[in-house]
Amino acid sequence: MSNANVTLEAFTEAMRTVIEPELHKDLISLNFVRNVKISGNDVAFTIMLTTPACPLKSVLQSESERAIRRDLPQVGKIEIAFDSEVRSDQRIMDKLNVPIKNIIAVSSGKGGVGKTTVSVNLAVGLALDGARAGILDADIYGPNVPIMLGIGELPPPGSSKLAPARKYGIDVMSMGFLIPRAEALVWRGPMIHGALSQLFTEVDWPELDYLVVDLPPGTGDAQLSLAQLVPLTGGIIVTGPQEVSVSDALRGVNAFNRLKVPVLGVLENMAGEIFGHGGGKRVAEELGVELLGSIDLDPNIPKGSDSGVPVVVSDPEGQAALTFRRVARVLAGKISMLSFAGA
């Protein structure tokens, strides 16, 4: 056993053996080890996470401590801090010049499967983990995000652009703020394209790590316009457990594939005794994508949506909220993997 003091070189070599489980590279090569301070045999350093919502924090901590104590038996106290640095999908800034790092599209092949509920809870879930998150309600025909978040109107603009609303730690924009609540929009291609463009470029978006975009159901003009307007970092499909929902979800996944949008996975909603289980699993298996999770029917979910309080806030320890939080972290991790794969 060596009694020599710990050196930066020896510490670095020890940390080269710690592998980031999703990226399959060591922390030194990834430049994830920062602010190293060595005092005698005590070491302190920061591990940079790819997202505040990283589900691997505890794994990285335990593996780092194990590697240091194995390779540097003389080490004394080990202090590990964590910070995060979300990588940007540079295509977004290049094309739109908006300070949004990643865009997640949430779609469904049919209506009535809880797509907007999923979008809202994922966005708030990301914010609860410390990410700068927002939601864009691109469901032109049924913009319900303001209702589900309990927001009546936009704040006064601070510039020539619209100011997004803010609630539960997320920035919010919706066509529901811009049209009378009872007005029916009868729009096709060019009008939808123009409206979506304005919701991105004429809104004073702050810097966001993730913008969740709630799409209209189906595979029509809005989906095509959005894919043409902005580079979508990835998309998820929300499906119900019934067979009719499965066939529609398959069309949704295929639409993302045709538009060259990476499919991050499928989320099954409204599962349980009434509608059964398994729809999401069938879609995932047939198309070779990940089943992100299954949300059972829970009376707290629609109750929260009607009262403007998402279930991740109203019932944070409930099973539905915990599943939404876990899925949000998985999505953040998948986006990080896409970013490094494209680097």
N, C-alpha and C positions, 0 to 999 in steps of 0.2 A: 504494500500500500504506500503510495507516494504522499509525503507530507508537504510537497511544494504547493505554493499558492495556485489557485485556479488562474489560467491565462485566457485571454480572449480567443487565441487560436484553438486551445483545447476545448473551450466551451463551444466554439463554432463547429468543430468536428463532431462533437456529441450531438448537436442539434441537427446535423446533416442526416442523422439516422431517424429523425422523426418525420414520418410521411403523412401528408395531408390525405385523409382517406378518400375524398372525392376526386381530387386532382391527381393523385398518385405521384406526387413529387415531394421532395423534402422541403422543409420550411425555409432553409437557407437559400436554396435555388429559387424559391418563389418570392424571396425578399419579404417574408412574413415575420421575421425576427428583427425587432427594432429596439432602439434606446437601451442597449445593453450597458449595465453598470456592474462592475466587479469591485468589491471591497474586501480585500483579504481572500477568504474562501466563501464569502456570501455573494450571490448573484441575483440581479434583478433585471428583468427585461419585459418587453411588450410583444405579444403575439397579435399580428394584424389579422382580423377575420375578413372574409370576402363580403360579409353582410352582418349587420347587427342581429339579424334573425338566425345566425348560424347555429345549427343544432349540434355541432361537433365541438363546442367549446370545452366541455368536460373531458372529452376524449383527448383533445390536443393538450390540455393541462396535465392529465395523468401520464400521457406518453412522454411529454417533455421532462417531467420530473423523474420518470423512470430512467430515461436515457442519460440525464445529467448525473444521477446518483450511480448509475452503472459504470459510466466512463470516467467520472471524476469522484472517486470515493472520498476525497478530502473535502468535498463541498460542504458548506454549512447551511445557511438559510437560503431558500429559493423563493423569490417573489415574482409571480407572473401576473402581469396586467394584460387586459385585452382592449383592443380598439378595433375599429372597422374601417374599411375602405372599399366602397362598392364601385366596381368597375363600370364604365359607361359603354353602352352600345353606341359607338361613335357615329353610326349611320344616322341616328336621330338628330344630333346636332348639325351634321353636315347637310341634311335635307331640310330641317325645319327651323334650325337656330333657336331651339327652346331648351331650357336647362333641365331636361328630363333624361335620366341615365338609362332607364329601361322601361319598356311598355309591355304590359301583360294583357292580352285580349281574352275576355271570358265570353264564351259563346255557347249556344245550345242549338240543336237541330229543330227544336220545337219550343213553344211557349209553355208556361205552367210548371216548369221543373225547378223553379227557385233560383234562376241564374243571377238575378239582381241581388237577392239575399246573399248568395255566395260571394259575389263581387264585393259587396259592402263589408262583410265580415272578414274577407281576406285582406282588404285594404286596411281596415282598422287593426287587424291582427298584426300586420307588418309594422304599423306605427307603434303598437304596444311593445314590440320588441326593440324599438329604438330607431327604426328606419324612417327616413323622410318619405312619406307615402301620400298618394293622392288618388282620386277616382274621377274618371270622366264618364258621365252617363251618356253614351252614344246611342241609346235606345230611343231613336227619334220618335217612334210611334207610341211608346209607353214609358216616358221618363219618370221612373218612380224613386230614384235615388234620394231626391230631396225629402220625400215622405219618410223613407226608411231611416234617414238620419235626423229627422225632425228639424229641417232647415226651411224657413219660409221664403227667404229672399237673399239676394247677393248683397255683400257690403258695398258702400259707395266706392266707385273706382278711384284709384289713387293716381292714375295716369290716363293716357288715351286708350288703354286696354281695360277689359273687364277684370275685376278682382275676384278670384275664386272665394267661395265661402270656406269656412274652416270649422270642423266639428270632430270631436274625439281624436284630435291629433292629425287629421288628414285634411288635405285641400280638396275642394269639391267643385265641380262644374257640371251643369246639366242643362239640356234644352228645357227642362221643366221650370227653370228660373226665367226663361226668356219668352215663354208663350203662356196664354191663359190656361189654367188647369183643365178646363172642359173642352178646349179647342182640339179638334181632330185634324191632324196633319195628313194631307193627301199629296205626298211627294214621291217623285221618282228620281232616277239617276242624278242629273246635274244639280238639282236642288239639295239632295242629300249630300252630295260631294261638297258643295259649297258650305253647307252648315257644319259638316265635320271639320272642314278646313279652318273655319272661324273658331271652332271650339279649341283648336290647338294654337293657332297663330295669333288670335286676337284676345287671348286671355293672358294675364300677367302671372304666369305660372312661376312659383319659386323653384329653387333647385330641389329636385325630387330624385330619390333613389329608384323609386318604382311608381309608375302610374298604371293603375288598374283601369281597363276600359271595358265597360259593360255594354256589350253589343246587343242589337235587336236579335230576337230568335230567328232561326232560318239561315239561309245561305244566299241572300240577295244583294241588293245594291249597297247597303251599308257596309257589309263585309268587304265587298270588292273595292269600294271607295276608300275604306280605311287602309287596306293593304296597299293601295296605290299612293295614298297620301303620306303614310308614315311607315318606317321600318318597324315591324312588330318583333320584339325580342323573342316572344313566344306566346303560345295560346293554350288555354285549357278548355275542355268541353264538359259541360254539366249535363248529366243525364238522370232520368228517373230509373227505377228498377224494372219497369214494365217493358215488355217486348216492343211495343210501339215506340217507346222512348229510345230503345236501343237502335232501331233502324234509323231514326232521325239523327241520333248521335253519330252514327257511322258516316252519314252524309256530312255532318259538321267537321269531323276529323279529315275526311277526304277533301273538303273545301280548303281547310288550312294547308293541307299538303299541296294542292294545286296552286295556292297562292304563295307557296314556299315559306310558310310560317312554321317554325319548329313547334311540334305538339309536345307540351310539357307533361300532359297526362289527362286523365279522365277522373271526374269526381261524381260519385253517385249520391244523389240527394233524395230525400223523402222515402228512404227505405224503411222497412218494418213490417208489421203484421198485415197492414191494409194493402200495401202495394207490393210486398215481397222484397226479396233481395236478389242481387246477382247481375242486374243490368250493366252496371259499370264494369264488372269483371269480364263479362262477355265481350263488351266493346274493346276493352284493353287487350284481351287475349287475341281477338280477331285481327286487330290492327298492330299488335306488337308495341303498344304504348303502356305507360305505367298507370295503374289504378292508384290515384292519390289518396283515396279514402272513401268512406261511406258515411253519410249523415242520416241518422234515423229521424223519422217524424218526431217532432218535439213541439209541444204546444207553446213553449217559451220562444220559439223562433218566430212564428207569425205574430205572436203577442208583442214581441220586441220590435218587429218591423212596423207594425201599426202605430206603436207609440213613439217611434223614432229613436229607439235604443237597440242597437245590434246585440245579438245574444252573447258575443264575446265580451260585451260590457255589462249587460244585465244579469248574466248567469255565468261568470267567468270560470267557475269550477265544474260546470255541467259538461256532459260528454260531447255535446255538439260544439261548444266553445273550444274545448280542448282539441277536438279534431280540426276545427278551422285553424287554430293556432299552429298545430303541427303541419298542416298542409301549407300554410303560408311560409313556414321555415323550409319545407322541402322545395317549394317553388323558388325561394331565394337561392337555395343551394344549386338548383338546376340551372338557374340563370348565370350563376358564377361559373359553372362548368362550361356552359356555352361560350361565355366570354373568353375563358382561357383557351378553349379549343380553337377559337377563331383568331387568337392572338398571333 
